[in-house]
Amino acid sequence: MKRQRYLPLALGVLTLARLALLPLSELSPVEAHAALCSQQLDLWHPMTGPLLPLLMRLSSAVFGFNEFGVRFFAPLLMLGTGWLVWKMAHGLFDVTTATWAIVIFQVTPVVNVAAVTFTNTTLAIAESAALLVLLRLALHRPLRSHLHWWAVAGMAFLAFITDWRLIVFGLAGIGCLALTRRGRTALLKWPVLPILCGTLVFALVLFLVWNSKHGWIAFHFPGSGLSMFHGVWRHGLLAYGLPMVVLLGWAVVVITLQRPLSYAPAFLLAFAWPLISLDFISLHNTPWPQVGFAAWFPPAVMLAAARLMQTERMTMRTKVWIRSTVVLAASFQSCIVLQPSTTRALGLNWGFDSRHHAGFLPGNPSRDLTGWRMAANQIREALAGNQLDPAHCFLTAERWELSEPLAFHLRELAPHRPWPRFDSDKDVASAGDATAIFITDDESCHLPPKLMLSTRPNMKIIAVFALTSNGQPLRTLKVFACSPAHAAEK
């Protein structure tokens, strides 16, 4: 009996489980930011392009502006991406390789995180697999009017409007065509190269023209505050796990050094290496649960599955042992990384904090996915206790990681949210006479920013509270209310 017949059922059950997990954890700061951007759609936003907010807008219009509605597309995208990985690996290699590729793909923490949270990582993984499949179809099944090549160009454009750094998709696509004989032949046919290059030029011109008129907003990257080394190490350790990193690294390096190199691995390697380089550069600058872009993972997992199946230096027993170890370790780590959704009921808590290990070990990954609703309720009570009308108050914070998730839950406040904090004359002018609610998690902070006090000198601390989850401290918030001098006289 072929085990492959159970794959659709297993993937369906997994997708239903992921859908059930969506509302069990609160929105992270990066998700909350995209969700708030979805209420005021534009061509570009800080940290994200227009595609992610647009999809959130569509799903929340049906399922409500909540955790489930905002994240609805994430599990479906990962289900579709898994099918594309299976389809691609089946076409390039064989059915057994394709089966192991989809199993390894679906149990890896980065995919499970991308399936229960909705960030640009989710979109980049899906777009990577889709672009690979479209490239292969364009090379092997030419259609009239070059529809496949227009589809390839369209997918590259979608990746670009997800995040402008994903212009690397276009370079990776052209690179994997240029480095294979079949691809070079296709590129020289009219009008393949003009279609691909013309789309990239159009995207760049649109991006530069729009952003030049809007203060280059797309280049605002608050980041995670990690160095490049710590970002790659800590996020990589959390998102993939050490066994998976060793397996992927071994497969990619060994196949890269292999000579002669056949068409299938050459095609995948040429596509993967530019995307691996992108993650090394950007991984430290993407806040959890956005783990870089992980767009290199679909081709890399296909290469790893193929290498494990084809190598003759290992016995079949060794191959099975390696595959089973990697799958079980990745599954276990997925449960730990998704702590607020899967292990909270079991009482399994993250046992260490990065501050106690000089940043060598990653801190609690669930910290940014919980406590925001509780904090918003505390702030509401503080406003009511101090007789402050929420409609005449606006929220601002010391860091964007505080302001975005709190603004998502405190939407009754005036719709004035300076990004990333109250730090410009323009913000002061647009706020009018509203009372500023300034929030910080710095316990040593005794005063709001000087610019705020210069226009709102009437300051008082209206709340100080500590948040915990499962007995572990999350953060301590201090809330200031700052109002204009003439408001106090009235």
N, C-alpha and C positions, 0 to 999 in steps of 0.2 A: 504494500500500500504506500502510495506516495504521500510524504508528509506535506508537500506543497499545497495540497488541497485544503489544508486547515489554515493556511495563511490568511485568506480573506476573513474568515471568522475571527481569528485572533486579532487582526488589525481592527475589525469592527468593534470588538469588545474593548480593546485598548483605547480607541477613539471615544467611545461612550464613557469610559472611566475618566479620560482627560476632560471631557465636557463637564462631568460631574465635579471635577476638582476646580474648575474655573472660579466659582464664587467663594471657595474656602479660604483663599488668601487675598489680602487687600492689594490694591494697585501699588506697584513700586513707584518711586519718584519719576523715573523715565516714562513709565506707562501713563501716569497721571498727567505728565506734561503733554504727551501726545493726545490724550483724551481731551484736555482743555483746549489744545490747538484745533481739535476736530470741531469745536463749537464756533471757531472763527477761521474757516478755511482760507488758505492763501497758497501761493506757489511754493514758498519755502518758509520754514520755521527754524528757530534755534535747535540744533541737534538732529533735525529730521527734515525730510522732504515732504511733499504733499500726499504721498500714497498711503502711508500709515494712518494719518489723521482721517483721510477720506474713507478708508475701510472701517475705521472705528465709528465714523459718523453713520455709515450705512447699517452696521450691525446694531448700534445702540438705538437707532431709529425704530428697529423692530423689537429688540429685547430690553430696551431701557438703558438709561445712562448709569450703568452699574458695572460691577466687575465682570459678570457674565456677558453682558451686552458688549462691553469694550473688547473682550478677549475672544469673542465667539469664533472668529475665523481662524485662530491659531491652531486648534486641534485638527481642523479640516485641512489646513495647508500642510501640516505635517503628515497627515494621512495621504494626501495626494503626492507629496514629495517622496514618501516611501514607495508608492506605486511606481513613480518615475525612476527611482533608483533601481527597483527590481526590473523594470522594462529595459533600462539602459544596460545593466549588467547582463541580463539574459541575452540581449542582442550582441553584445561585445564578447561575452565569454560563454557561459552555459547556465542551465537552470539551477544547478547546485550552488554555483558561485553567486547567482542572483539571490537565492534564498538566504545564504549566510550574510550577504551584503545588507539585505533589508532587516534581518534580525539584529545585526550589530548596530545598524543605523538607528533602529527604533529604541534600543535599550540605553543608548549613550546619554549621559546627563544633559549635554548641550541641547539635544533634540527634545528631551522631555521638558526641560526648562522652556524651550521655545514653543512647546505645545500647550503649556498651561499659563504662559505669560505672552503678551503680544508686543514685541519690539521689532526694530529693524533687523535683528538677528533672525527672527522667524521668516521675514520676507526674503532676506538674502539667501538663506538656505533653500527656500522654495524656488527662487528665481535662478539659482545656480543649477539645480537639477533640471528645471524647465529649459534653460538655455542649452544645456548639454544635449537633451533629447531633440530639441529643434535643430541644432547644428547637425546631428547625425541624420535626421530626416532630410535636411536640405542637401546633404552630401549623397544620400543613397536613393532618395525618391524625389527627383525634380518634378515640379508642377508647372503648369502654365502660369504666365505672368510673374514667375519667380515668387510665388506666395510664401514658400518656406523661408526664403531669405528676408522677405519683409517681416515675417513673424520673428525671425532671429533679431532683426533690427529693433522691432517693437519690444521684445523682451529686454534687450540691452537698454532701451529707453526707460522702461519701467524700473529697472534696477537703478538707473541714474536718478530718477525722481524719488526713489526710496531714500537714497543718501548720495550726495554728489561724489563721495569717495568711491562709490561702486562704478564709476566710469572705468575702473579696472576690469569690469566684466567685458567691456568692448575690446580692451587690449588682450585679455585672456582668450576671447573668442577668435580674434584675428590671429593671435599667436598659435593657437592649436591648429588652425587651418594652414598657416604658413609652414609649420614644422612637420606636416604630413604630406605625402605625395598627392593623395586624393584631394586634400584641402588646397594645396597650391594650384592644382588644376582647376578647382572650382573658383578660386579667387581671380584667376586670369580670365574667366568667362564674363562677358558683359551681361548685365550691369551689376554683378555681385559686389565688387569693391566700392563702386559709387553708392550703392544702397547702404552698406555698412558704414562707410566713412561719412557719408552725407548725414546719416542719423546722428552720429556722434558729434559732428560739427553743429547741427541744429540744436542738440541738447546743450552743448557748451555755450553757444551764443545766447540761447534763452536764459540759461543760468546766469551768465555774466551780466547781461543787460538788465534782468530783473533785480538781481542783487545789488548792482551798482546804484540803482534808484532807491534801495531800501536798506542802506547802511550795511551791506554785506552780512545780512543776518544769518545766512547759512553757515558762516564761519564761526559762529558763537558756540564753542565747545567747552562748557564748564568742566567736563571730565570727571574722573574718579579720584584724582589726587594721588595716583600711584605713579612711580617711576616706570620706565619701559620694562625693566627686568622684573620688578615686582608684579606689574600688570600681567605679563606673559606667564610668570610662574604661578601666581595665586589664582587668576582667572582660568588659566589652563588646567591647573590641578583640580579646581572645582568642576569645570565644565566637561572635562573628558576623563579624568582619572589617570593615574600613572600607568596601569596596564594598557589602556587604550592608546595613550600617547606613545608608549614603546612600540606597540604593534603598528600604528600608523607611520611612525618615524622609520621603523625598520623597513616596511614595505615601500615607502616612497623613495628612500635613499637607495635601497638595493635595486629597485627597478630603474631608477635614474642612472645608476652606474652600469646597468646591464647592456651588453652589446652582442649582437645587433638587437635593436629594439623594435618589436613588432608594432603594427598599426594601433591596436586597441590601447596598450599602456602608453604609447607615445601621445595619443590623442588626449587621454586623461591627464597625464603629467603636464603637458603643455598648458592645459587649462588650469590645473591646480596650483602650480608654482607662483604665478602672479597673485593669486588670492591668498596663499600662505604668507607671502611678503606683506600684503595689505594688513592681515591680522597682526603680524609682528609689530607693525608700525602703529596700528590704531587700538590694539587690545587694551593698553593701559588707559586709554582716553574714553572708554565706554563704561558707564556705570552699570553695575549689576541690576537686573538680570540680563541686560544686553551684553553678550559676551563676544566682543568684536563683531564680526559678521558671520564667521563660521561657514562662509560660502565655499571654502575649499573642502569641507567635510564630505559632501556627496561623492566627488571623484576620488577622494582619498580612501573612503571606506570601500569603494568598488575595487581599487587597487589592492587594498589589504586582503580582501576576501579572495581575489584572484591569485595573489601571491601565496596565500596559505594553501590553496587548492593545488597549485601547479608546482610548487617547490618539490624537488626530489631528494633533498637532503634531510628530510624528516620522515619518520614513519607515520602511518595513518593514525596510530594511537597518539603520537605526539601532537599531530595537527588537531585532533579532536580535543585533547587536553588543553591546548592553547586557546582554541576557540571557546571552549566551555568556560575557562577561567576568565577570559576577557568579558564574555557576556554576563557571567554571574557578578563579577566585580563592578561592571558598569551598571547593572541593575541595582545592586546594593547602594552604590554611590548616588544613583538617581533618587532613591528613597531618602537618603540623608540630605541631599541638596534641596529636595522639595519638602523639607521638614514641616512647614506650616500646613501643607496639604495632606501629607501621608503619614507622618510619624508623630504628629502632635497627640493624637488619640492614644498612641502606644506609650507616651511618656518618654520618648527618646529625644533628648535635647543635645544641642551642639555643645561639646564638652570643652571647648577652648576659645580663647579670644586672641585675635592677632596682636593686640597690644602686649600680651604676655610673652610673645615669641619674637619680638623685634621685627614683626611683619613677615616672618618666614612662612608661617602657616596662615591660611586664609581665615578670616573671622566668620562669624555666624552669617550664612547667606540669607537666612530668613529674616534678618533684622529689618531690612528695608521693605518687607512685605507684610508687616503687622504693626499694630499700635496706632495707626493714623486715625481710624474712626474714633477710638477712645480719646485721643488727643483733641479731636474736633469737638467732641461732646464736652470735654473739660473747658475748652475755650468758649463754647456757647454759654455754659453756666457762668463763666467769669464775666462775659459781656452782660448777661442778664443781671448778675449780682451788682454790677457797677452802673446799671441803667444806661447802657450804650446801645443805640439803635444799630443793628447790623447793616441796615440799608445805607447808613451814613458812616460806615467804617470800611476800610480796605485792608487787605492782608499783605504783609511783606515779611521777609525773613532774612536772616543773616546768610543763609545758603539756599540755593534753589532746591536742594534735596528736601528741605523742610517746607518751602512755600508751595511746591506743586502738589504733593499729596494732600496737604491741609486745605489748599484752595479747592481741590476736587470735592472734599466733604463739606466745605463751608461756602457753598455757592450762593447762600443768602446774603453774603457780604457784597459790597459794591464791586462791580466787575472791573477793578483796577488792580492789575497784578504786574508790577514792574519786574523785568527779567534782567539779570537773575536776582537783583535785590534793589532796594531803594538807594540809588547811587548817582542820580543825574538831575540836573535842573529841569529837564523836560518832565521827569517823573513828578517832581515837586509841583510844577505848574499844572499838570493834568489832574492832580489829585484834588485840587480845589480846597474846600474847607472840611473835607472828610477827615475823620480820626484814623490815624495810622495804628494798626495792630501789628506790632513788631515782635517777631518770635526768634528766639535763639536757643541752641542747645549747649551753649558755652556757659557753664555755671559761674565762671569768673567775670562774666559780662555784667556790668552795673548800669550802663547807659546805652541807649540806641545810638546809631550813627550821628555824627555831628551835623551833617546836612539835614537830617530829619529834625533834630532839635532846633536848628536855626529857623525853621518855619513852623514847628510845632513844639513850642517850649514847655507846654503843660504835659508833663510826663508822670506816669505812675505805673508801678508794677501791679497788674491785676491778677496774676496767677503764677505760681511755680508748682510744678508737679512732676513726679517721676513715673515713667511707664515701665511695666514689666510684662513678660510673657512666659508662662510656665515657670514662674519663679526666677527667671533670669532678667536682669535689667536691660532695657532697650535704649532709653534716652531720657534725659531730664530737660524739660522745656521751661523757659522763662518767658512770660508774655507781658509786653509793655503796651500801654495805650498812650498815644501822643496826639494831642489836639492843638489847634491854633490858639493863640492868645485871645483873639477876639471871640472865639467860640466859648471860652470860659467866661468872658464878661457877659455874654448873652445869657 
